[in-house]
Amino acid sequence: MSRLTELIARVAKADPSLADDLQREVEVLGSRRPFGLNFERHVPESIELPNRKVRLGDKVVFREEQDQGRHIWTVLGISGKGEMRVAKLLEEESSGERKTITASLGDLVVIAEFRDPIYPGLRSTGAVEQGTDKPFHTVINGENYHVIQALNFVCRGQVDCIYIDPPYNSGARDWKYNNDYVDAEDAYRHSKWLAMLERRLRLARELLNPNDSVLIVTIDEKEYLRLGLLLEQIFVDARIQMVSVQINPAAVARAGYFGRADEYYFFVMIGEAGVQPMSLGAEWITAKGRTHRGQIRWDLLRKSGSSPTRDGHPETFYPLHATADCGSILRVGEPIGEKTARKTIEPGPGETLLWPIRDDGSEGRWRVGPRMASELLANGFLKVGRPKGERTPVYYLATGERKKIASGIYEVTGRAEDGSVITKDLESVERVSVPGTQWRIGSHDSTQYGSRLLRAFLPNRKFPFPKSLFAVEDALRFFVGDKPEALILDFFAGSGTTAHAVIRLNKQDGGQRRSIMVTNNEVSAEEAAELRAQGLSPGDPEWEKLGICEHITKPRIRAVITGETPEGEPIKGEYKFGDEFPIPEGFAENAEFFDLTYEDPEQVRYGLGFDAISPLLWMRAGATGPRVEDSDQPLAFADTYAILFDLDHAAAFVAAVREEHSLRVVYIVSDDEARFQIIVAQLPPGLETVRLYAAYLESFKVQVGA
């Protein structure tokens, strides 16, 4: 309706009578609302790009215009030199004749509207490396709507968990819509918030693994009802549950209201995703645990979650040779290739072959390759379940459980008949269970373990209402605790608590989980007013250094990994709650920081924008090791991906790819689909192949912001 209101206002300038008639009809339609969540889907948002050079065809506004009534202009031409360069502008929206004017480029700022396609790139702004060969966490400074678009090229359908803490829309001027802060006086405050969130969630939905993933959204009482309905409308097939989390045991007093002590966590479970039983302390336990107490955890060797099937993963589809009664595993077979039927593989005398057959009868795959499976078998870390012929379940001890044996937490007391280790149960008050929907946990106090903890990492820097590190860590653990290579995204990253939590989870079980943090570099409404009073504007260094990303997010992640404050001092204090060690020890992790850029598609098409899309190619291949930076070579190899720049070197490229067993993705630069397919046919099976730069350009051609 807000869009109709704007259109009617434009009509009224030319024909007031027609505008009155249209307004009456709109009011009639407005009274016929269907059941469900109804809100105004406002004109798609826009964002200012103060550091972007003005190009032909850009949409621009004048820098001094700050309100939403400002005019939008299209650049028809650019002339002049140096500081004298001017642009010829056409008014984007007007009644009657559209006018043109001329303006100095220095007076203009480019805007990107969310209904227009964009061609994103990334520019590195620094890194911290302490994790040897571990993948990199990434922090991206940019408009999150556009970054999510970029990630649909990078990791579409591959994200295991999205955790977001969006603005709570409490009435404070703590978030923007169309470059203007929204406050309690805005009549469209709730619908703008819903429109803002809906656009991002619809895009982000495409990133989640449709077979097994979770979206976690935190909120307070101001919007939880609307948010719940919005989630049900967007994630129709998901299972949704809300948990009440106590964040302030003292409760915040509010005149005329009950004291506020809780926030709400929505868990949107997609595909096979579900809450995993965890070893929980007495503080969590409100009823009997649902499973055993104090025993080592055996996980199913057959892979679940992302990419659980045989297709595309021939290296993890192989038989396990077991005794005829399936009572024990004798040896590990070799992979049989992609097209060989398993029924053609004959067992030896007195043997039964065990295969990773899924519950629906389809062919799955094992979690590990045959060499690792042989090591596990030799060490007693594989065991069989109840005999079911070739579908007999096989269990293994994951990395974290094996480390518990190595460190002496679990004592091995013998071997079972199938050769698997027997361990002594722990005597502990902890119990493996699933908690209820009321979390009353001391470590979730957002004052003690949010604000005060952040202050230790970033002395003399303020950030409003950071989450308790341990509350976020616990929420993630229930869904990615058994996924040591999970990919976690937070596109309202704020202070970076989610990345901090993922890093801690990795230390606890030796995992290689990877986080992608997305935040903008906005300053608060109060800071913006002070900076403008000093004659500053977005894009100025003095302004940018106080933005969320530069002032809080990036310094925190760096401080977490190094154990030092931005001033180079050791951070005071210790981590608590089951993983106690001094904070200055830091973590064996890597992180790189990027700014989102907006590229010219024609430059990209002809290979002139490789510097900007190089980080996207690296991230798509797992963000591991160094990346290919130089496109002035016929072919290039990194740890997990390879690029063929010159088709004349295809034969050498194919031969080299066949020798590199760590590759995940192969990029081929070609404007000829037929030649691309000929090269792909010669590559080993199981590799992802991408044609550049067509795949990149096609990803962003569709207008998604309407």
N, C-alpha and C positions, 0 to 999 in steps of 0.2 A: 504493500500500500504506500509506503514512503516513496517508492520510485514513481508510482502513479501520481502522488501528490506533487512531486517535482515536475513531472511532465505537464500536469494540468496548469501549474503555475506558469510554465513557458507558453502554453496555449493561450492563457489569459492575457498575455501581452499583445497578442494579435487579434483575439476574438473573445472578449469577456463573456458574452452570452453563451457561446459554445462551451467555455470552461465551466460555467455554472451548471449546464445540463450534464456534462460529464461528471461533475462532482456529485450531483444527486444520484446518478446511476451507481457510482462507486460506493456511496453510502448504503444503498440498497444491497449491493453485493456483500458489503462488509458485515451485514446483519445475518448472513446465511453462512455461518461457519461450521465446518464439519467437526466431529469429535476428534480430540487429539491435540497435539502441540501445534499452536498457530502463532506465527510471529511474522513481522515484516522482514522480508528478505531485501535488504537495502541495496542500493547501488554498490557494485563490487568496490572493495577498498582500493586505495592507491597508496603508494609510498614514495617519498622523496629520495632521490639519489644524488646527494649534494656533491659527491666526488666524481660523478660520471660526466665526461665531456659531452656537450650537446652535439647530436648528430642529425643529419637530414632525416625527417620523418618522425623524430622524437615528439613526445608530448611534454610540454613544459608549463611551469607557472612562474610568476614573478616572485622573487625571494621575499619581498616585503609583504606579500599577501599571506596572512596566517590563518584566516578563518576558512570555513568550508564553503563560503560563497565566492571564493576566488575563481577566476576564469582559467580555463585550460586551453592552451594553444598548441597547434601543430606546426612544426618547423618545416617550411616550404623550401627554404634556401638559406645558405650561409655565405657571406662575402666579407672582404676586408682582410687585414693582417694584424697579428698581435693583439694588443688591447683594444684595437679599433674594430675587431670582428663584430659583425652584426648578423642577426637572423631575421628573415622575413617570416612572420607568423600569421597563421589562419586561426580564427576563433573556432574552437572545437564544437561548442554548442551555443546556438543563439536562435532567436526568433527572427524571421524575416531574412534579410540579406546578411550573409556571413562576411565579416570584415577582416581585413588584413592590416597589420601594422609592422613596423620595424623596431627592433630592440637590441641593445647591447647584450652579447653573450654573458657578460659578467653579472647581469641583472636577472638571469634565468636559472632555474634549477629543473633538472629532468625529473619526471615522475613516471612510475610504472603502475598502470592500472591492472587489477587482478583479472580482468576479462581479456587481456591481451596476452599472447604467447611471449615468453621470455626465453632467452638462451643463456643459461647460467654457466659460470665458471667459478673457480676457486683460486685465491691468491694466498700463498702461505705467509704467515706473519710470525712464525717462530715455532719451536718445538722443544720438547724435553725428552731425552732418551736415556732410560735406565733399565729397560726391559730386554736387553739383548735382542733375541729373535722374536719377541712377542709382537702381536699386531698393535697398531696404534689406535688409541682413542682419538677422536677428532672433535674439535670445538669449532663451530662455524658461526661467525658473526654475520647476520643477515636477516632480512624479513623472512619469518619462518614459513609463510605460505610459499614463497618462491624457493626456499631451501627444500621443502617437502617435494616440490616439483622436481628439483634436481635429484633428489634421492630416489625418485621413481625411475630414473635412469640407472642409478647406482645399485639399489637393493630392493627392487620391486618383488614383493612376495617372500622376502627372506628375513624380515625382522621378527625376532622371537618375542620381544616385549617392547611396548611403548609405555612409558611412564610420563605423565604430564601433570603439572600443577598450574593450571591456567589462572589468569587474574580472576579474583573472586567476585568482582563487580559489586563491591560493598557500598559504592557511592563515592568513595574517595577517588581522586584524579590519578589513578594508578595504571591506566591503560589507555590506548589510543584507538580511535576509529577514523580512518581517512585523515591521518596526521593531526587530529585534534583530540585532546584529552577528554574523556567521558566522565561526567560527575553525576551526582544525585539529581541535579536540576534538568537533566536531559530526559525528555519525555519518552524517547526511544531507547533508553539505556538498556533495558532487558532484551529487546529485539536486536539491537546492535551487537550485544554480547553473543546472542545465539547465532546470528548470521556470521559473525567472526569465527566462532568455534565450529559451526557446521561446515564451512568451507574447508577448514583445515582437517577436520576429522574425515570428511569424504575423500580427500586426497590421501591422508595417512592410512586409511583402510586398505588401500592398494599395496602398501608396504608390508603389511602383516602377513605372516605365513598362514595361508588359509586352512592348513591342516592342523596346526598346533601353535597358537600364539595367544597373547593376552594384552589387552589395553587396560592400564590402570590410570584413573583420573581422580584427583583429589579436589575437594570442594567444601564449602561451609554451608550454613543454612540459608544463605541469601539466594542461591541458585540451584540447590541440589534437586529440587522437584523438576525444574525445567531441564536440567542436565540429564536426569534419569529418562525423561521422555525422549529427549534428543538422541540419546544413545540407543534406545529401543527402536527408533525410527531409522537410524543409520545402520545399526548392526542387527538386522532382523533375525538372523539365524543363530546369533550368539546367546550364550547363557550369561546373565548379568546378575551380580550380587553386590550389595552395598554393606560395607563394614564401618562401624563407628569406632574411631580411634581417639583415645584421650590424649590431647596434646598439651594440656595445662592442668595438672592436678589441683591447683589452687582455684581454678575457674576465674574468668575475667568478669568482674561485676559490670552490669549494664542497667542503668536506671529503668525501672519498670519491666525488666526482663529477668529470666533466670540467668545465672552466671554461665558463660560459655566456656566449656571445657573440651569439646569434641570437634573433630572434623570428620568428613566422610570420604571413604575410599570406594570408588566404583571399580569392580573387577569385571571386565568384559572378556569372557573366555570363548575362544574361537576354535572350531574343529575339535580335536581331542584334548585340548588344554584343560587342565583341572588343578586344583590345589594339591600339592604334594605333601604327604605327611612328613613332618620334620621332628628332630629331636628338640623338645621344648622344655624349658625350666618350669619350676613350680609356679612362677608368676603367671604363666600362660594357662595352666591346667585348671579348668573349671569342671571337668568331668573325666571319666576314665579314658586313657589313651586308646586309640582305635587299633593299634598294632602292638608288637612286642616292645619290651623295655630293654635298653642297654645292649642290644646285639649289633654286630657289624652288619652293614647294609650290602646285600647282593642285588645288583641291578640286572635287568634283562639284557642279554647280549644283542638281541635283535634290535635294530635301530628304530626309534620312534621319532616324532617331531618332524623337523624339516628334512626333506629329501629321504623318506624312509624306504623307498622302493628300489628294486634292482636296476631299473632303467637309468642309464647314464652313469652307473657306478659298478662296473664289472669287477673292479679290484676287491670289492667287499662281498661278492656273491660266490661262495665256495662251500663245499661240504665239510662237515665234521664227521670223522669216522668213529663211530661208537660201537660198543659191544652189541650183540644181537638183541639183548634185553634192554638196550638203551640205558644201562646202569652206569656207564662211565665212558668218557671220551678217550679213544686210543691215540689218535693223531689228527692233525689239521691238514685238509686237502688244499689244492690249488684252485684259484679262480678259474671258472670255465668259460669266460668270455660272455659277450652280450647276447649272442644269438643261439648258443648251444642250449638245448632243452635239458633240464636237470634229470629227466627220466632216462636220458641216454648214458648217464654216468652210473656204472655198476659198482656196488659195494664189494669189498673183498670177502673171502670166506669167513663166516661167523660175524659179519659186520652189518650195521645199519647206518645209513647216511642221514645225518641231521642237517636240515636246511632252514634258513630264516624265513619261514612261511608265516604270513600275517594272519590275524584272526579271521579275515574275510576270504582266506584261501589264496590271496595274491602273493607274489614273490617279493619279499622284502630284502634286507641286506644286514650284514653284521655291523656292529659299531666300529670294529677294528679290522685291519688287514690280516692276512694269514700269518705273517711273521710275528706280529704282536700277539695274536691268538696262541701261537705256539709257545711264546714266552709265558703267557698267562697260564697255559696248561702245565708247563714244566714247574711253575712255582706254586701250583695248587690254587690259582685264582680263577679257575673255571669250574663249574659244577653243573650237573644236569638236574632238571626238575622231574615231575611225575612223567613216566614214559607215555608218549603219544606217537610212536613211530617217528617218521621223518620230521614231525612237528613238535617233537619233545622240546620243551623250553630249555634254554641254556642261560646260565647266569654267570656274571663275572664281578670282580671287585674293581670299581673304578679307581682312578688315580688318587682321589682323596682318601678312600678307604685303605688302599695299599700303603699310603703314607702314614696312616694311623698305626698300621702294623709295624712299619719300619721304625717309627718313633717310640714304639713301646706302649702306645695308648691301648691297643688290643694285643693281648698275649696269645700266641699260637700254641695250642695245647696238644695238637696231633693232626692226623689226616683222616678224612672220611674214606669209605670204601671206594669212592670214585676218584680219590686222590686230592680232593679239595681240602683246603685248610679248615681246621676247627679252631675257633677263637673263644677265649673266655669272655663271658658277658661282663659289661661294666656295672659296677655298683654305683648308681647315680640316681639323683632325684629327677633327672631328665627322662622324658618319655616321648617316644615317637608318636605323634598324633597330629590331628588337624584341629586348630582352635575354633572357637565360636566367632560370632560377628561383633562381639564387644571386646575390644582390645584395651586393657587397662594395664599398660606396661610402663614401668618407670623410665626405661631408656627412650621412650617416645616423647618425652617432654621437650617441646620445641624451644623453650627458653634455655634450658640447660644444655641440650645437645643439638640445638640449632643455632640460635643467636650467639650464645657464649662460646660455643665451639668454633664458629666461624670467626669470631673476634680473635681467637688464638692464632688462626692462620693468617688473618688480615688485620693486624692491629690498626686502629684509627680509621677503619673504613666501615661504612654502614650499609646494611642491606636489610630491607624490611621483611620480617617474618620468614626466615629460612626454615625449611623442614628439619626435623630431627634426622641426623644421619642414620641412626639406627632404626627409625621407623621406615625410612625408604628401603634400607637394607633388608629388613624383615619382609616387607611387601614383595620385593623382588625375589627373595630366596624361595618363597613358596612356589614360584613358577620357573625360575631358571637355576635353582640350586642343583638340579640334576642335569643341567646343560652347560658343561664347562666351556663351550665355544659359542655361547649365545650372543646374539646381536641385540643391543638395547638402545632405543632411541628416546630422547627427551627433546621436544621442540618448543618447550617453554622452560629452558634450562635454568634461567635465573642465576643463582649463585653456584650452580654446578654440583649440588648434593647428589644427584643421580649418578654422575660419573664417579664421585667419591665412593658411593656405596658399591658400585660395580667393581672398582679397584680393590676394595676390602674383601669382597666375595672371592675374587681371584686369589688373594693371598691365603684365604682360609682353606681352599681345596686345590691349589695349584692350577686353577682354570685359566683359560685364555679368552674370557669374555671380552667383548669390544663394545664401547659405548660411542654414540654419536650425539653430541650436545649442540643444540641450536638456540641461539639467543640473539637479540638485536643489541644495538649499542645506545639505546635511549637513555636519557637522563630523566629525573623526576620532573613533575610539573613545576615544583618550586625552584629546582635548579635551572630549568629552562628559562623561567622568568628572570632569574638573577643573571644568567649568561647573556640573555638578549639585552638586558639593561646595560651590559658592558659593551654592547655593539657586536657581540659574537653570534654566530649562527651554526646550525649543523654542518659538519664538514671542516670547521676550523679545528686545529689541533687542540686548542684549549678546551673546546667543547667535547671532542671525541674522547679525550683521555679520562673524562668523568663518566662515560657511558657504562652500562652494566657489563658488557663483555670485556672492555679494556680495563675497567677499574675493579671488577669483582670476579667474573667467571674465569677468565684466563689466569689471573694471579692465583686464584684458589687451586685450580688443577695443578699448576706448576708447584705450588707450596705443598700440596698433598703428596706429590711424587717425590720431591726433593727433601721434604721435611724442614724446609726453611721458609721464613717469611719473605715477602718481596724485598725487604731490607737486608736479607742475607743472614738473619739471626735464626738459630735453632728454635723451632716451635716448642713452646712449653706444654707439658702434659703428657698423658698416656691415653691410648685407646682402651676401652673397657668392654665388658659384656661378652665373655667367652673368647675374646681374641685380644688379649692384653699385651701391649708392647709400647715402648716410647714412640711418640709421634715423630720425633726427629729422625727415626730410622728410615722413614719414607717407604717407597714401594718400588719393586722391580717392574716398572711399567713404562710405556711410551705414550706420548700425546703430541699431536700437532694442531696448530691453530690456523684458521683460515678466515679470510673475508670473502663473502659472496660477491661475484662480479657479474656484469651484464654484458654479454658478448654480441658482436655483430655476426649474424648467421652466415653472411657471405664470406667473412674472414675465415670462419670455421670451415665452411664448405671447401675452401681452397687450401686448407692446412695451415693458415696463418694464425690461428688462435690456439695452437696446441698447448702452449704454456698454461692457458686457463683451464683446459679440460683434462690435462694430464693428471691432476689430483683425483678427478672423478673416475678415470680409468683405474687408477691405483686403488681407490676405495672399492670399486666394483670387484676387484680381484682379492679383496680381503685386507687391504691397508697394512700389508706386511713388508718389511724391508725397504730398501731404496726404491724409488720409482724412475721411470723413463722420463727424462726431461728434454732430451734432444731429438727433434724430428728430422734433423739433417743427416740421416743415415738410412741405409736400405732396410735394416731390421734391427730390432733391439729386444733384449731379454731382461726381465727383472725376476725376483724370487718366485712370484706366483702368476705372472702374465708375460706375454710376448706380443710385439707389434711388428707387422710387416708394413713398412712404408712404401717400398718399391716392389711392384709385382714382378719385375724382371729378376728378382732374387727369390722367387717363390720356392724353387727346388731346394736351395740351401736352407731356407727358412723351415720348410716341412721336415727336412732331415734333422735340423737342430731341435725342433719341437719334439720329435720322436725320442730324443735322448734326454729331454728334461721331464722328469717324472713329478716335479712339484708344481707344475703349471695348473692353474684353474681356468684362466680365460685367455683366449687368443683374439687379438684385434687385427683386422686386415683393412688397410686403407685402399678402397677401390670404389670407383663410380660405376662399376660394371657388375651387376648382380650375378651374371653367368660365370664370370671369371672367379668371383668370390666363392661360388658354390663348388667350382672345380677344385680350388685349393682346399676348401673345407673337407671335401670327400677324401683327401689324402692324409688328413690329420688323425691322430689316435682318437678312438671313441671316448666319450665322457667329458671332453673339454667344451666349455661354453665358447662359442664363436660369435664375434660381433663385427659387423661391417661398419667401418668409419669412412666418412663421417655421417653417413646416412642414418644409422641407428640413433645417434645423438640428436640430429636435426628432427627426425620424425617424432622423437619422444616429446618434443616441446612445440610441435606445430599446432596441435589441437588447442583451441581456446577453452580453457578450463575454469575461467573465473566468473562466468555469467551466473 
